Amino acid sequence: MGSVRAPPDYALCEPVPAPTIFVSGIGEITRIGGGCVCFVLYQNLPDLAPDSPTVERQVVARIIIPVEAIPVAVRQTLAFVDEATSLIPPMVS
């Protein structure tokens, strides 16, 4: 699978490696001051008790993003999903 890059007028720079965190989903979205939104991301983890069917949603990251950047992020995400799903061969019956 490829990746959808930021618009060409923005260059990405990573002078120090940023952490890569697996998340299962968005647990909460909260509007915060300054025109920003906080996404609380979680990971589904099994309860470690023996024979427990319980899954815990543990918070693993919080991302703060300006509200006006959300539509761009959604468009990038949808473009990536469209590209990724176009690579899946049709099911043959």
Secondary structure as GFF3:
##gff-version 3
##sequence-region A 1 93
A	DSSP	beta_strand	25	32	.	.	.	ID=ss1
A	DSSP	beta_strand	36	46	.	.	.	ID=ss2
A	DSSP	beta_strand	55	66	.	.	.	ID=ss3
A	DSSP	three_ten_helix	67	69	.	.	.	ID=ss4
A	DSSP	alpha_helix	70	86	.	.	.	ID=ss5
###
